[in-house]
Amino acid sequence: MTSISVAMMLLTMCITVVVFHGLFSEQVMEDLKTHVHILKSTEAVLEYVEKDFDPQIDNLRITVIDSDGKVIYDSNADIGTMENHGNRPEVHEALEKGSGEAKRKSSTLDKTTYYYAEKMSDGRVIRVAKEVLSIWQFCFNILPILMAEMLLTVVICLVASKLLAKRLVEPIEQMAQHLDDDQVLESYEEIQPFLDKIHSQHKALKKSANMRQDFTANVSHELKTPLAAISGYAELIETGIAKEKDIKHFASEIHKSANRLLSLINDIIELSQLDVMDGNMEKAPVDLSDEAQNCVEMLQMHAEKHKITLLAKDIEKNCIIYGNQNMIQEILYNLCDNAIRYNKPKGHVWVSVFEKDSKIILRVKDDGIGIAPKEQERIFERFYRVDKARSKKTGGTGLGLAIVKHIAEQHNAEIVIKSEIGQGTVISIEFTKIEKDA
């Protein structure tokens, strides 16, 4: 702020000096013309020539030159020592055109002399001259005033900038000290959007940190359970405490726990990869109709094992979306797997793919246990289970729908859920449609 002010003052001074010096020069020349006209009209110059004396008019130098260039009178010099002035620009111009003007700078005196000459009726030339300070001397004369003004400006700028800076950062400092406070901080209009953004980002970071902390705690707990089971059964077999008829049962439990552990690890790895991916994935046109049909066929045995009827219903052809094929397959698998696991005996699962309002909709519907309204917003949280006992019994990890939500966000797809307790659940994912040859 101070530097800009000083720079602008210097620039203003330079422009002012140049402009005023130019105006001053024009005024000096006009004054010289006026003096010549007065001398001519009053014929006072004839008296100076005849009586040979110095008039002392405004420090003017008056010179009278004959038509052949010979100086016949000069108020400031001895005419006997003066050379012929016929070749002087202002004199030469006056003899030819009636009047002439010129200015010459003296390098020794650092002054500029202005000349104006005019031809009289008798053929002689009257010339007046006046010395004027150079532009540098003009600057030097106003330098003390400029320095005082600059010093005052620097002091004012330093004080003002300090107060202004304090005023500018005060809301930011307050926010930094009260990031967790939801109370609206007082600030000026221009910075309010910035403060709101920082506050919201802080909340998001804090929420993310809490989620990661909860996730770590849940992971530890979820991994500990199958590991404890594996370790316990293995110890019974190793120490010989287990009877031979129980070894097969213990081995089966170890196998189940190991599979559960592998499923947990795979889902955790996949979620971690989705977290760092942030939209940076390979995408290509994917036929959602074909993928849905393949998923239904692949999970038939899994559904039969749980005594569930899995059906492909209303799957329209050529429903093309733009996405990652592996991730789309993961969405289909997790939605269908959840619908099978959280279902009633002899229940049904229907998978549909269709186009509606320029959207490609994947819908998985079941007639299972349903989800309470207060729990519908939480089912996509990591390790959240509607029925914890059923989830562990069926081998669910509690991460399937969290993975679905992540993948849907990566594809800018919207998830819509409708469910009633005891009536079943419908989960729809709405994708943006593209043409098949896109």
Salt bridges, closest charged atoms under 4 A:
GLU30 OE2 - LYS33 NZ 3.90
ASP58 OD2 - HIS35 NE2 3.38
ASP74 OD2 - ARG61 NE 3.02
GLU83 OE2 - ARG88 NH2 2.87
GLU90 OE1 - ARG104 NH1 3.07
GLU90 OE2 - ARG127 NH1 2.84
GLU96 OE2 - HIS92 NE2 3.10
GLU101 OE1 - LYS33 NZ 3.67
GLU118 OE1 - HIS37 NE2 3.14
GLU118 OE2 - LYS40 NZ 2.67
ASP122 OD2 - ARG124 NE 2.79
ASP180 OD1 - HIS202 NE2 2.77
ASP180 OD1 - LYS206 NZ 3.47
ASP182 OD1 - LYS203 NZ 3.15
GLU222 OE1 - ARG260 NH2 2.72
GLU222 OE2 - ARG385 NH1 2.95
ASP275 OD1 - ARG382 NH2 2.97
ASP275 OD1 - HIS406 NE2 2.87
ASP337 OD1 - HIS302 NE2 2.78
ASP337 OD2 - ARG341 NE 2.69
GLU355 OE2 - LYS433 NZ 2.94
ASP367 OD2 - HIS348 ND1 3.13
GLU381 OE1 - ARG378 NH2 3.19
ASP387 OD2 - ARG390 NE 3.84
